[in-house]
Amino acid sequence: MLNEIRVLMVTERYLPIWGGAENQLRQLIPFLEKEGVQSDIVTRRWHADMLSFELMDGVPVFRLGLPGKRRLHTLYFTLSLIFFLVSRGCKYDVFHSHGAVNMGAICRLFSWFTSTKNLTKIATAGKIQTMPIWKGKLFPFLVSKLFKKSDGIVAISNEISDELHAAKVEKSRIFKIPNGVNAARFSPVPTVRRKILREKYGVSEKCILVLFAGRLVERKGPEVLIQSWVDIENVFSNCLLMILGSGNDQTDSVEDEIRNVVKEKGLKQVVLAGDTDRPEDYLAMADIFVFPSKLEGFPNMLLEAMASSVPVIASRIGGVVDLVEEDVNGLLFESGDSDDMIRSLQKLLSDPGMRERISCRGRQHVIANYSFEQIAQNYIVVYRTLLGDG
């Protein structure tokens, strides 16, 4: 086993705010701990009811800044993070930032002062070239330079890797590590368990349940799905769409728009279930998982759906095409093309045999390639490499 390594996980959002990046980090940490990595988390205090410090799943979580979402609050959080890194950074071997380019740039700068290595993970494609920081895009050139000098940059998809190369990031600094999945937590359930869950959540056993899960924001494409659902309702009377997630704390939330469409079009077969810390329960009930995102890194919920043996339909973008092979372990449609999405959805709704075949192959694929055990080992190798122990 590796000698203990202290890692500071830096992220702008963490639980109880729910999202793919937050959930991915939460699930990864226990697998790292098994290999001798001790993690602390530093994040932003978005609301007054969030504690400044607490243990979550036994992991220390520090929340910095003043509650609020305005530019002044963002500046105060940034200054608080800088003070934290300067005053406590020497305790850690690696600063590991998640999701935001600006967090990676800040960690790079102060890793020099504390003789700490920094690793930054980019969660979404399309963020590399512009290098935004704050809403006013303050010091974008400096941010870009600092970010590119990170000791290591994790590319979770081929698209992000290509963007890093195009931005002239040194090849030696780029590490390709996709997101992972807990295949024990996300797995097919016995028929009895599925029946119990459907009774609990009020889903008829005769119903074909189509599930969407993710932040209700524009780039995730839920409004494309809901606008098209009337065409599905008109053909498949035994079909139910369940939307899992919310637009809470998201500047580009489309939750209100979705609720308005449901009301205005009189959609009867739609349920907005809100946020949950039990996505595995919903996947255990689902017959089809649909993922209409417009911009992605390497989507967690798609991994989790496939691991749960739920057949998937997804837009042909970014990390999705790294994961889904057309007509083999899923179906693909052109991003933003509602007609193409409807055709794929109708295809699966009409063919139980195809659903069974795709679902089996999907689980086999993710277990073989994306288990958290494998992903954690990849991070161990990177940590050791950065620390000169590889």
C-alpha positions as CSV (number, residue, x, y, z in Angstrom):
1,M,0.0,0.0,0.0
2,L,1.1,3.5,-0.8
3,N,2.4,5.6,2.2
4,E,-0.3,8.1,3.2
5,I,-0.7,11.0,0.9
6,R,-2.7,14.1,2.1
7,V,-4.8,15.6,-0.7
8,L,-6.9,18.8,-0.5
9,M,-9.9,18.5,-2.8
10,V,-10.8,22.0,-4.0
11,T,-14.3,22.5,-5.5
12,E,-16.7,25.4,-5.8
13,R,-19.7,23.2,-5.0
14,Y,-20.1,20.2,-2.7
15,L,-22.9,18.5,-0.9
16,P,-25.7,19.3,0.0
17,I,-25.6,20.8,-3.5
18,W,-26.2,17.9,-5.8
19,G,-24.6,17.5,-9.2
20,G,-22.4,15.1,-11.2
21,A,-19.1,16.5,-10.1
22,E,-20.0,16.6,-6.5
23,N,-21.4,13.1,-6.5
24,Q,-18.3,11.8,-8.4
25,L,-15.9,13.3,-5.8
26,R,-18.0,11.9,-2.9
27,Q,-17.9,8.4,-4.4
28,L,-14.2,8.5,-5.4
29,I,-12.8,9.5,-1.9
30,P,-13.5,6.1,-0.2
31,F,-11.7,4.2,-2.9
32,L,-8.7,6.5,-2.6
33,E,-8.8,6.1,1.2
34,K,-8.4,2.3,0.8
35,E,-5.1,3.0,-1.0
36,G,-3.8,5.3,1.7
37,V,-4.9,8.7,0.5
38,Q,-6.4,11.0,3.1
39,S,-8.6,13.7,1.7
40,D,-10.0,17.0,3.0
41,I,-12.5,19.1,1.0
42,V,-12.6,22.9,0.7
43,T,-15.5,24.5,-1.0
44,R,-17.8,27.5,-1.1
45,R,-20.4,28.3,1.6
46,W,-23.3,29.2,-0.7
47,H,-26.1,29.4,2.0
48,A,-26.3,30.5,5.6
49,D,-27.6,27.1,6.7
50,M,-24.4,25.4,5.4
51,L,-21.9,24.8,8.2
52,S,-18.4,26.3,7.9
53,F,-17.0,23.0,8.9
54,E,-18.4,19.5,9.2
55,L,-17.5,15.8,8.7
56,M,-19.4,14.3,5.8
57,D,-19.0,10.6,5.3
58,G,-16.1,11.0,7.8
59,V,-14.3,13.5,5.5
60,P,-13.5,17.0,6.8
61,V,-15.4,19.6,4.7
62,F,-14.3,23.3,5.0
63,R,-16.8,25.9,3.6
64,L,-15.4,29.3,2.9
65,G,-16.7,32.8,2.2
66,L,-19.9,34.6,3.0
67,P,-23.3,33.1,2.0
68,G,-24.5,34.5,-1.3
69,K,-24.1,34.4,-5.1
70,R,-23.2,37.9,-6.1
71,R,-19.8,39.0,-7.5
72,L,-18.8,40.3,-4.1
73,H,-19.5,36.9,-2.5
74,T,-17.4,35.3,-5.2
75,L,-14.5,37.6,-4.6
76,Y,-14.7,37.0,-0.8
77,F,-14.7,33.3,-1.4
78,T,-11.7,33.6,-3.7
79,L,-9.8,35.6,-1.1
80,S,-10.8,33.1,1.7
81,L,-9.5,30.2,-0.5
82,I,-6.2,32.0,-1.0
83,F,-5.8,32.5,2.7
84,F,-6.7,28.9,3.4
85,L,-4.1,27.7,0.8
86,V,-1.4,30.0,2.2
87,S,-2.1,29.2,5.9
88,R,-2.8,25.5,5.7
89,G,-1.5,24.4,2.3
90,C,1.8,23.0,3.7
91,K,-0.2,20.2,5.4
92,Y,-1.0,18.7,2.0
93,D,1.0,16.9,-0.6
94,V,-1.4,17.7,-3.5
95,F,-4.0,20.3,-4.3
96,H,-6.6,18.5,-6.4
97,S,-9.1,21.0,-7.9
98,H,-12.3,19.8,-9.6
99,G,-14.4,21.3,-12.4
100,A,-13.4,24.9,-12.7
101,V,-10.4,26.4,-14.6
102,N,-10.1,29.3,-12.2
103,M,-9.8,26.9,-9.2
104,G,-7.0,25.2,-11.0
105,A,-5.2,28.5,-11.7
106,I,-5.5,29.5,-8.0
107,C,-4.2,26.2,-6.8
108,R,-1.3,26.3,-9.3
109,L,-0.2,29.8,-8.0
110,F,-0.3,28.9,-4.4
111,S,1.2,25.4,-4.8
112,W,4.5,27.3,-5.6
113,F,4.3,29.1,-2.3
114,T,3.6,25.9,-0.3
115,S,5.8,23.5,-2.2
116,T,2.7,21.4,-2.9
117,K,1.9,19.7,-6.2
118,N,-1.4,20.6,-8.0
119,L,-3.7,18.5,-10.1
120,T,-6.7,20.0,-11.8
121,K,-9.6,18.2,-13.3
122,I,-11.8,19.7,-16.0
123,A,-15.3,18.4,-15.8
124,T,-16.8,19.9,-19.0
125,A,-15.7,20.4,-22.5
126,G,-15.7,23.9,-24.0
127,K,-14.1,25.6,-21.1
128,I,-10.4,25.4,-22.0
129,Q,-10.0,28.1,-24.7
130,T,-11.9,31.0,-23.1
131,M,-10.5,30.5,-19.5
132,P,-13.2,32.6,-17.8
133,I,-12.8,33.8,-14.2
134,W,-15.6,35.5,-12.4
135,K,-18.4,37.1,-14.5
136,G,-16.2,40.0,-15.6
137,K,-13.5,37.6,-17.0
138,L,-10.8,39.3,-14.9
139,F,-7.2,38.6,-15.8
140,P,-8.1,35.8,-18.3
141,F,-4.5,35.8,-19.8
142,L,-3.0,35.3,-16.3
143,V,-5.5,32.6,-15.5
144,S,-4.8,30.8,-18.7
145,K,-1.0,30.9,-18.1
146,L,-1.3,29.6,-14.5
147,F,-3.8,26.9,-15.5
148,K,-1.5,25.6,-18.3
149,K,1.4,25.3,-15.8
150,S,-0.5,23.0,-13.5
151,D,1.6,20.0,-12.5
152,G,-1.1,17.8,-13.9
153,I,-4.4,18.3,-15.7
154,V,-7.0,15.5,-15.8
155,A,-8.9,15.1,-19.1
156,I,-11.9,13.0,-18.6
157,S,-12.8,12.7,-22.3
158,N,-11.1,12.6,-25.7
159,E,-12.8,15.9,-26.5
160,I,-11.2,17.6,-23.4
161,S,-7.9,16.1,-24.2
162,D,-8.0,17.5,-27.7
163,E,-8.9,20.9,-26.3
164,L,-5.9,20.8,-24.0
165,H,-3.6,19.9,-26.9
166,A,-5.1,22.7,-29.0
167,A,-4.4,25.1,-26.1
168,K,-0.8,24.1,-26.3
169,V,-0.7,22.4,-22.8
170,E,2.4,20.3,-22.5
171,K,1.7,16.6,-23.2
172,S,3.5,15.5,-20.1
173,R,1.0,17.5,-17.9
174,I,-2.1,15.8,-19.4
175,F,-3.5,12.6,-17.8
176,K,-6.5,10.9,-19.3
177,I,-8.7,9.6,-16.5
178,P,-12.5,9.2,-17.1
179,N,-15.1,9.3,-14.4
180,G,-15.9,6.1,-12.5
181,V,-18.9,4.2,-11.3
182,N,-19.6,2.1,-8.2
183,A,-20.9,-1.0,-10.0
184,A,-22.0,-2.5,-6.6
185,R,-24.2,0.4,-5.7
186,F,-25.5,0.8,-9.3
187,S,-26.6,-2.6,-10.4
188,P,-29.7,-4.5,-11.5
189,V,-32.1,-5.3,-8.7
190,P,-34.3,-8.3,-8.2
191,T,-37.9,-8.1,-9.5
192,V,-39.2,-8.0,-5.9
193,R,-37.0,-5.0,-5.1
194,R,-38.1,-3.2,-8.2
195,K,-41.8,-3.8,-7.4
196,I,-41.3,-2.4,-3.8
197,L,-39.6,0.7,-5.1
198,R,-42.3,1.4,-7.7
199,E,-44.9,1.1,-5.0
200,K,-42.9,3.5,-2.8
201,Y,-42.6,6.1,-5.5
202,G,-46.1,5.6,-7.0
203,V,-45.1,4.2,-10.3
204,S,-47.4,1.5,-11.8
205,E,-45.8,-1.8,-12.5
206,K,-47.4,-1.8,-16.0
207,C,-45.8,1.6,-16.8
208,I,-42.7,2.0,-19.0
209,L,-40.6,4.5,-17.0
210,V,-38.4,6.9,-18.9
211,L,-35.9,8.7,-16.6
212,F,-33.9,11.9,-17.0
213,A,-31.5,12.8,-14.2
214,G,-29.2,15.8,-13.9
215,R,-29.1,19.5,-13.2
216,L,-32.1,21.3,-14.7
217,V,-30.0,23.7,-16.6
218,E,-29.9,24.7,-20.3
219,R,-26.8,22.8,-21.3
220,K,-28.3,19.5,-19.9
221,G,-31.1,19.8,-22.5
222,P,-34.1,18.9,-20.3
223,E,-36.2,21.5,-22.0
224,V,-35.6,19.8,-25.4
225,L,-37.0,16.5,-23.8
226,I,-40.0,18.1,-22.2
227,Q,-41.0,20.1,-25.3
228,S,-41.0,16.8,-27.3
229,W,-42.8,14.7,-24.7
230,V,-46.2,15.5,-26.0
231,D,-45.4,13.5,-29.1
232,I,-44.5,10.5,-26.9
233,E,-47.7,10.8,-24.7
234,N,-49.8,10.8,-27.9
235,V,-48.5,7.5,-29.0
236,F,-47.5,5.6,-25.8
237,S,-50.3,5.9,-23.2
238,N,-48.5,3.6,-20.7
239,C,-45.3,5.7,-20.6
240,L,-44.2,7.9,-17.8
241,L,-41.3,10.5,-17.8
242,M,-39.7,11.1,-14.5
243,I,-37.3,14.1,-14.2
244,L,-34.8,13.8,-11.4
245,G,-32.9,16.9,-10.3
246,S,-33.5,20.6,-9.9
247,G,-32.2,24.0,-11.0
248,N,-31.3,25.1,-7.4
249,D,-28.3,27.4,-7.2
250,Q,-27.9,27.4,-10.9
251,T,-27.7,30.7,-12.8
252,D,-29.0,29.0,-16.0
253,S,-31.8,27.0,-14.4
254,V,-34.6,26.0,-16.7
255,E,-36.7,24.4,-13.9
256,D,-39.4,27.1,-14.1
257,E,-39.5,26.7,-17.9
258,I,-40.0,23.0,-17.6
259,R,-42.8,23.4,-15.0
260,N,-44.5,25.9,-17.3
261,V,-44.4,23.6,-20.3
262,V,-45.9,20.7,-18.3
263,K,-48.7,23.0,-17.2
264,E,-49.3,24.8,-20.5
265,K,-49.3,21.6,-22.6
266,G,-51.3,19.6,-20.0
267,L,-48.8,16.8,-19.8
268,K,-50.2,14.1,-17.6
269,Q,-47.3,11.6,-17.8
270,V,-44.5,13.7,-16.3
271,V,-43.3,13.7,-12.7
272,L,-40.7,16.2,-11.4
273,A,-39.1,14.3,-8.6
274,G,-36.5,16.9,-7.4
275,D,-33.1,16.2,-6.0
276,T,-32.2,12.9,-4.3
277,D,-29.2,11.2,-2.6
278,R,-30.6,7.8,-3.8
279,P,-30.4,7.9,-7.6
280,E,-29.9,4.1,-7.6
281,D,-33.5,3.7,-6.5
282,Y,-34.8,5.6,-9.5
283,L,-32.5,3.8,-11.9
284,A,-33.7,0.5,-10.4
285,M,-37.3,1.4,-11.4
286,A,-36.4,2.8,-14.9
287,D,-36.9,1.1,-18.2
288,I,-35.1,3.7,-20.3
289,F,-32.7,6.5,-19.4
290,V,-32.6,9.5,-21.7
291,F,-29.7,12.0,-21.7
292,P,-30.2,15.0,-24.1
293,S,-27.2,17.1,-22.9
294,K,-25.7,19.7,-25.2
295,L,-22.3,19.9,-23.5
296,E,-20.5,17.3,-21.3
297,G,-17.3,16.0,-20.0
298,F,-17.9,12.3,-19.1
299,P,-21.4,12.1,-17.7
300,N,-21.8,10.3,-14.3
301,M,-25.5,9.6,-14.7
302,L,-25.0,7.9,-18.0
303,L,-22.3,5.6,-16.4
304,E,-24.7,4.9,-13.5
305,A,-27.6,4.1,-15.8
306,M,-25.5,1.7,-17.8
307,A,-24.1,0.1,-14.7
308,S,-27.7,-0.4,-13.5
309,S,-28.6,-2.2,-16.7
310,V,-30.9,0.5,-17.9
311,P,-30.8,1.0,-21.7
312,V,-29.6,4.5,-22.6
313,I,-30.4,7.1,-25.3
314,A,-28.0,10.0,-25.4
315,S,-26.9,13.0,-27.5
316,R,-23.9,12.5,-29.7
317,I,-21.5,14.8,-27.9
318,G,-18.2,14.9,-25.9
319,G,-17.5,12.1,-23.5
320,V,-20.8,10.4,-24.4
321,V,-19.3,9.1,-27.6
322,D,-16.4,7.7,-25.7
323,L,-18.8,5.7,-23.6
324,V,-21.7,4.8,-25.9
325,E,-21.4,2.7,-29.1
326,E,-24.4,3.1,-31.4
327,D,-26.8,0.1,-31.4
328,V,-24.4,-1.8,-29.2
329,N,-24.6,-0.5,-25.7
330,G,-26.9,2.5,-26.3
331,L,-28.6,4.7,-28.9
332,L,-27.3,8.1,-30.0
333,F,-29.1,11.2,-31.5
334,E,-27.9,14.5,-32.7
335,S,-27.7,17.1,-29.9
336,G,-30.6,19.5,-29.9
337,D,-32.5,17.5,-32.6
338,S,-35.8,16.7,-30.9
339,D,-37.0,14.7,-33.9
340,D,-33.9,12.5,-33.9
341,M,-34.3,12.0,-30.1
342,I,-38.0,11.1,-30.5
343,R,-37.1,8.5,-33.2
344,S,-34.6,6.8,-30.9
345,L,-36.9,6.9,-27.9
346,Q,-39.8,5.4,-29.9
347,K,-37.5,2.7,-31.2
348,L,-36.6,1.6,-27.7
349,L,-40.2,2.0,-26.4
350,S,-41.4,-0.3,-29.1
351,D,-38.8,-3.0,-28.8
352,P,-38.4,-4.8,-25.4
353,G,-35.8,-7.1,-27.0
354,M,-33.6,-4.3,-27.9
355,R,-33.9,-2.8,-24.5
356,E,-32.7,-6.1,-22.9
357,R,-29.8,-6.5,-25.3
358,I,-28.5,-2.9,-24.9
359,S,-28.9,-2.9,-21.2
360,C,-26.8,-6.1,-20.7
361,R,-24.0,-4.8,-23.0
362,G,-24.0,-1.5,-21.2
363,R,-23.4,-2.9,-17.8
364,Q,-20.7,-5.2,-19.1
365,H,-18.9,-2.3,-20.7
366,V,-18.8,0.0,-17.7
367,I,-17.8,-2.8,-15.3
368,A,-14.9,-3.7,-17.5
369,N,-13.6,-0.1,-18.1
370,Y,-14.9,2.4,-15.5
371,S,-15.1,0.9,-12.0
372,F,-14.1,3.2,-9.2
373,E,-11.4,0.6,-8.2
374,Q,-9.7,1.2,-11.6
375,I,-10.2,4.9,-11.6
376,A,-8.8,5.3,-8.0
377,Q,-5.7,3.3,-9.1
378,N,-5.3,5.7,-12.0
379,Y,-5.3,8.7,-9.6
380,I,-2.8,6.9,-7.3
381,V,-0.4,6.6,-10.2
382,V,-0.8,10.3,-11.0
383,Y,-0.3,11.4,-7.4
384,R,2.8,9.2,-7.2
385,T,4.1,10.5,-10.5
386,L,3.6,14.2,-9.4
387,L,5.4,13.5,-6.1
388,G,8.3,11.8,-7.8
389,D,7.4,8.3,-6.4
390,G,6.0,6.9,-9.7
